[in-house]
Structures are given as structure tokens and as C-alpha cells.
């Protein structure tokens, strides 16, 4: 593998409110970005346009991360365009309520396949590339503080996020010392625009730092991990102290 000077980041799910901000911030750190999108080509094009103002070589590809074949194809295309992989960020996710005892197999598959299965096969494809490189690379998985909470109406989602945290530790131990693998678990960062201010205020009361999170809080944590070379296998909760309640 011939190595170029500029670092390259592969990020899944970069069209969401948080994912797009993450992609832009990593581009601002000097990385070329290769990102996946699934549902909205228009949002993907808008995101790519913004990223290319900072990193003109950046690319995107449509990919359903719940399908391992799509993930394999995305990495095949990636390797046709880039000769190194310095950073993987797994940001692709889906989220919806699944009250017990009425969870369907379709709902389970949608949430677990997108969040857990997709993250696993994405990390595995990245690790295959990274372990052959003569430099330290990084994997950052995006999880959720719900992995440590009991949300009665979100069992498949929280199980998936908990699984990602365990995978993070397994990958960290397996691929040390050349691949640093960590996870960021945000609290409430984005708010459904349909929620009223009263609901938001109730959510804030559960947070010791008395505010909702901002994408910048996640970005600062990512930059911290990019600058560190002695942290691996860790789950970093960025929740304003929410888990203390």
C-alpha cells in the first residue's frame, strides 16, 4: 500500500445533525473525508459540498450499514480512491420507540442490524486495512448513555448500544498497540423539533450541568482522542453528568 501524506477518515452516517458536524470538524483537522449516507441524497450532497470547501478530495457513497454486503462494497470503493485509513468514526444509527411486550421482529432487526451489526462489520473492515499500516490509526464508535440506563420503551436500541460498547473493548484489546479503539457515549445532544419547551426543560432538570448537549461537545471529545496516543478501550460519556442521577 502506497501512503500519501494527508490523513483519511471513513465515517458512517455523516448526514445527520451530529454526524455532519463531526465530518466537517474532522475535515478541519486536516483529514480527507469518505462518508456513507443512506436515506437522503440531497442532504448527502449538501454535506459533501460543505466538506469539500475544506477538503476538496473528500468523497461519499450510499450504504445501508444494516447489510454487510453494502459495507464491503463501500470499503472496496474506498480502497480504489484512497491508499490509507487513519480514522474510522461509526456514526450511522437509527432510533425509535419499541414498547414491550409488542416489539416485532422487523423492529428488532432494524434497530439491532443498523446499530450493532452495522458497527461491527464496519469496524472489522476498517481493522483489516489499519492492521497492515506502519502507523497508529484510530477507531471511534458512537454509542449512547442509554447503554447504562434502563429505558423501558427502547429495549432493542439500548441492547445494540450496549453491544457496541463491548465491541469497542474487544477491538481495542485485539488490535493494540497499532489501532486505538474508543467509544463516545453522548447524552441528549439533539432535540426532536416537535418537542415543546416544557419537555426540554424537564430533560434539562435531569442533567447536573443544566443544559442539553451540543455537537461541539462531541467534537471536542473526538479531537481529544485524536491527540491522545495512550487511551484505548474506553467509553467516554459526554452527558453533562446525566448518569450521576
C-alpha positions in Angstrom: 0.0 0.0 0.0 1.4 3.3 -1.1 0.9 6.0 1.6 0.1 9.7 0.9 0.8 12.5 3.3 -2.8 13.6 4.1 -4.8 11.6 6.6 -8.1 10.0 5.7 -11.2 9.4 7.7 -14.0 7.0 6.9 -17.3 8.0 8.7 -20.7 6.3 8.5 -23.9 8.3 8.8 -22.5 11.8 8.2 -25.8 13.3 7.0 -27.4 13.6 10.4 -27.3 16.7 12.5 -24.4 15.5 14.7 -22.7 13.3 12.0 -22.4 16.1 9.5 -20.8 18.4 12.2 -18.4 15.6 13.1 -17.4 15.2 9.5 -16.9 18.9 9.0 -14.8 19.2 12.2 -12.6 16.2 11.2 -12.0 17.8 7.8 -11.0 20.9 9.6 -8.3 18.9 11.4 -6.7 18.1 8.1 -8.4 14.9 7.1 -9.8 13.9 3.8 -13.3 12.5 4.4 -15.0 9.5 2.9 -18.6 9.2 4.3 -21.6 7.0 3.8 -25.2 8.0 3.5 -28.4 6.0 3.2 -31.7 7.9 3.1 -31.3 11.4 1.8 -29.1 12.0 -1.3 -30.0 15.7 -1.1 -28.6 16.0 2.4 -25.6 14.0 1.4 -24.8 16.3 -1.5 -25.2 19.3 0.8 -22.9 17.7 3.4 -20.3 16.8 0.7 -20.3 20.3 -0.7 -19.6 21.8 2.7 -16.8 19.3 3.4 -15.2 20.0 0.1 -14.8 23.6 0.9 -12.3 22.4 3.5 -11.2 19.1 2.0 -11.6 19.0 -1.8 -10.7 15.3 -2.2 -13.5 14.1 0.0 -16.0 11.5 -1.3 -19.2 9.9 -0.3 -21.1 6.6 -1.1 -24.6 5.3 -0.5 -24.5 2.4 2.0 -27.1 0.6 4.1 -25.0 -0.3 7.1 -27.5 -3.0 8.2 -26.3 -5.0 5.2 -22.7 -6.4 5.4 -22.6 -6.5 1.5 -23.1 -2.8 1.3 -20.4 -2.2 3.9 -17.9 -4.4 2.0 -18.7 -2.6 -1.2 -18.2 0.8 0.4 -14.7 -0.2 1.6 -13.9 -1.6 -1.8 -14.8 1.7 -3.4 -12.8 3.5 -0.6 -9.7 1.5 -1.4 -10.0 2.3 -5.1 -9.8 6.0 -4.2 -7.5 6.2 -1.1 -4.4 4.4 -0.1 -4.6 4.8 3.7 -7.1 4.8 6.5 -6.2 6.8 9.6 -9.6 7.2 11.3 -12.9 5.4 11.4 -16.0 7.0 13.0 -19.1 4.9 13.2 -21.9 7.4 13.4 -24.7 5.7 11.5 -27.7 4.9 13.7 -31.5 4.7 13.9 -33.7 5.3 16.8 -37.4 4.8 17.5 -39.7 3.6 20.4 -40.4 -0.1 20.8 -42.6 -0.6 23.8 -42.7 -4.0 25.4 -44.3 -6.5 25.0 -45.1 -5.6 21.4 -41.7 -5.4 19.8 -41.8 -7.0 16.3 -39.0 -9.0 14.6 -38.9 -6.3 12.0 -38.4 -3.6 14.6 -35.7 -5.6 16.4 -33.8 -6.3 13.1 -34.0 -2.7 12.0 -32.5 -1.4 15.3 -30.0 -4.1 16.0 -28.8 -4.6 12.4 -28.3 -0.8 11.9 -26.7 0.0 15.2 -24.9 -3.2 16.3 -24.4 -5.4 13.2 -23.5 -2.4 11.0 -21.0 -1.1 13.5 -19.3 -4.5 13.9 -18.8 -5.1 10.2 -17.7 -1.5 9.6 -15.1 -1.8 12.4 -14.0 -5.2 11.1 -13.5 -3.9 7.5 -11.5 -0.9 8.8 -9.4 -3.0 11.1 -8.3 -5.2 8.2 -6.9 -2.2 6.5 -5.5 -0.5 9.5 -3.6 -3.5 10.9 -1.4 -3.6 7.7 -0.3 0.1 8.1 3.0 1.1 9.6 1.5 3.8 11.8 -1.1 4.1 14.6 -4.7 4.5 13.5 -7.9 5.1 15.4 -11.5 3.8 15.6 -14.2 5.9 17.4 -17.6 4.3 17.8 -20.6 6.5 18.7 -22.8 4.9 21.3 -25.2 6.3 23.8 -25.6 6.7 27.6 -28.7 4.6 27.2 -26.4 1.6 27.3 -26.1 2.2 31.1 -29.8 3.2 31.6 -33.0 1.2 31.7 -35.3 2.7 29.0 -38.4 0.5 29.1 -39.6 1.6 25.6 -36.3 1.2 23.8 -35.0 -2.3 24.6 -33.6 -3.2 21.1 -31.9 0.1 20.7 -30.3 0.1 24.2 -29.2 -3.5 23.8 -27.5 -2.6 20.5 -25.7 0.4 22.0 -24.5 -1.7 25.0 -23.2 -4.3 22.5 -21.2 -1.6 20.7 -19.5 -0.6 23.9 -18.4 -4.2 24.5 -17.2 -4.5 20.9 -15.1 -1.4 21.4 -13.3 -3.1 24.3 -12.8 -6.3 22.3 -11.4 -4.5 19.3 -9.2 -2.4 21.5 -7.6 -5.4 23.1 -7.3 -7.4 19.9 -5.7 -4.7 17.8 -3.4 -2.9 20.3 -1.0 -1.3 20.0 -1.4 -0.2 16.4 -5.2 0.6 16.5 -6.6 2.7 19.3 -10.3 2.0 19.7 -12.6 4.1 21.9 -16.3 5.0 22.2 -18.1 8.2 22.8 -21.5 8.0 24.5 -23.4 11.2 24.3 -26.3 12.2 26.4 -29.1 14.3 25.0 -27.4 16.3 22.2 -30.1 16.9 19.7 -33.8 17.5 20.5 -36.7 16.5 18.4 -38.1 19.7 17.0 -41.6 18.5 17.7 -40.9 18.5 21.5 -42.1 21.7 23.2 -40.0 23.9 25.5 -41.7 22.4 28.6 -40.4 18.9 27.6 -36.9 20.3 27.0 -36.9 21.9 30.4 -37.9 18.7 32.1 -35.0 16.9 30.3 -32.6 19.6 31.4 -33.6 19.0 35.1 -32.1 15.5 34.8 -28.7 16.9 33.8 -26.5 18.2 36.6 -24.8 20.7 34.3 -28.3 22.1 33.5 -28.1 22.2 29.7 -28.6 19.9 26.7 -25.5 18.8 24.9 -24.2 20.4 21.7 -22.5 18.7 18.8 -19.4 20.8 19.8 -19.2 18.8 23.0 -18.8 15.6 20.9 -16.4 17.2 18.5 -14.1 18.4 21.3 -14.0 14.8 22.7 -13.2 13.4 19.2 -10.3 15.9 18.9 -9.1 14.9 22.3 -9.0 11.3 21.2 -7.2 12.2 18.0 -4.5 14.0 20.0 -4.0 11.2 22.6 -1.8 8.1 22.0 -2.3 6.5 25.4 -6.1 5.8 25.6 -7.8 2.8 24.2 -10.8 0.6 25.1 -12.6 3.4 26.9 -16.2 4.6 26.9 -16.3 8.4 27.3 -19.7 9.6 28.5 -20.4 13.1 27.2 -23.7 13.7 29.1 -23.4 16.7 31.4 -23.4 14.3 34.3 -26.7 12.7 33.3 -25.5 9.2 34.5 -25.0 10.6 38.0 -28.7 10.9 38.5 
